[in-house]
Amino acid sequence: MYRDPVESLEPQSSHVAALAPRPLRVGMIGIGTVGSGTFRVLARNQAEIAGRAGRGIKLVMVCARSLARAMRVVGRDAALTNDPMLVATHPDVDVVVEVAGGTSPAREWVLAAIRAGKHVVTANKALLATHGNEIFAAARQHGVTVAYEGAVAVSIPIIKALREGLTANRIEWVAGIINGTTNFILSKMREEGLGFAEALAQAQALGYAEADPTFDIEGIDAAHKITLLAANAFGMPVRFADAQVEGITRLQGLDVACAEQLGFRIKLLGVARRRKEGDADGVELRVQPALVPATHLLAQVNGSMNAVMVKGDAAGVTMFYGAGAGSEQTASAVIADLVDVARLQGTTPAQRVPHQGFHAHAVNEQLAVLPRAAVHTRHYLRVPVHTAQQVDEVSTWLAAQQVPVQRVELARDQALPAGSGPEAQAQVLVLTDAVAQATVDRAVQALADHPAVAAPVVTLRVEWLEG
């Protein structure tokens, strides 16, 4: 089943209408959660959108696996097809919106659209994190734009902030809560004392987590996003393969409670930090559960909400907060990208905001991701010991391993799981000053053989994210 696109727009009778630019014609691949939200918001707010864009934005073609479902969403307002390549290459389409997801097929559709001279808008973070360098290079070659605000933080305009609002700054770091599913789980673990499995089950029952939540809970989704943020912040290629990624599947409720005792909350953070020390110039690019001071703004971001903080040398610290998921929330970002594309008429590629925030000649191909061992942060250690009297032994041993210990105390009874025996309840909590990951790894390995230690040592990073 296929219905041809409308061949012409509404008659333009007045002289003013005749001079008005024709609407931007959009072809959409995918009409699921994001696609349907995009259609609804475009239809509902068309006057406001056209007023901001300087021209109308019209959905003329939709590709969907189920044409019957697509018909229920868009009615007869757009042509329907189940062939993505037809949308990608159709002469009546000016810009292709890819919201179907996935990587390999989406890569082919997007590259075909670019070769056909069409702009692309996508909310597909996995696609760009995996194939972004190739896609951006192809877009430059063919003089078109690839826009992707909806791929990173849903309704939060963080890409625009990095590429435009903070363009005067040398960015020092970008960090944030950029996965709503894991933030919901961690919030439930803290607020209700749930274990990870219980909190995940609740997230799935409420629709915050997929039936297969691997990409979220293992930190992969957040890694896709922080990779794109790093590229825009530091003018570097997309380096997802080099990101260090740790999810929350091994996080224990005991550590959530112990963090509270110490005045911290645990959040899954994406962090990209530029470090230049002597001849070394690189970027820490990582996702991990980390302790954040309970008074910090990021510690107040709960449920499925997202927040991103940016430190620039001129602006200082700025924070961006908003929904981490949602049909119309993502549509808001997709349509903002369409408005940007609509404004490109008459511009040359050199006049446009570049895909990664920096024009191609200024992208630093040599800027590398620092290895895990070189990451430099504060740390939290939970050391199970045989008796409470062994606190000093642990502290002395860590100092001998060149770990700069800042604070040591025993976990209080209220932080410990109910029913634990007195021996199992002896937990030494350690906070360190900033130290290289390699030093902490060596110390933890050595502690494993110490006679005072009763079980594996748990270690998490501590992020202060100072202004």
TAHUGI-V447342 format. One record per run of one state. SS is the DSSP state (H for helix, E for strand, - for the rest). FROM is the first residue (numbers start at 1). TO is the last residue. If there is no record, write none. Layout:
SS_FROM_TO, SS_FROM_TO
//
This chain:
-_1_14, H_15_19, -_20_23, E_24_29, -_30_32, H_33_44, -_45_45, H_46_53, -_54_56, E_57_63, -_64_66, H_67_74, -_75_78, E_79_81, -_82_83, H_84_89, -_90_94, E_95_98, -_99_103, H_104_115, -_116_118, E_119_122, -_123_124, H_125_142, -_143_145, E_146_147, -_148_148, H_149_151, -_152_157, H_158_165, -_166_170, E_171_177, -_178_179, H_180_192, -_193_195, H_196_205, -_206_213, H_214_217, -_218_219, H_220_234, -_235_235, E_236_236, -_237_239, H_240_242, -_243_243, E_244_245, -_246_252, H_253_262, -_263_263, E_264_277, -_278_279, E_280_293, -_294_296, H_297_300, -_301_304, E_305_312, -_313_315, E_316_323, -_324_326, H_327_342, -_343_348, H_349_351, -_352_359, H_360_362, -_363_363, E_364_364, -_365_367, E_368_369, -_370_371, H_372_374, -_375_375, E_376_385, -_386_387, H_388_400, -_401_404, E_405_410, -_411_412, H_413_415, -_416_426, E_427_432, -_433_434, E_435_436, H_437_447, -_448_452, E_453_453, -_454_457, E_458_463, -_464_467
//
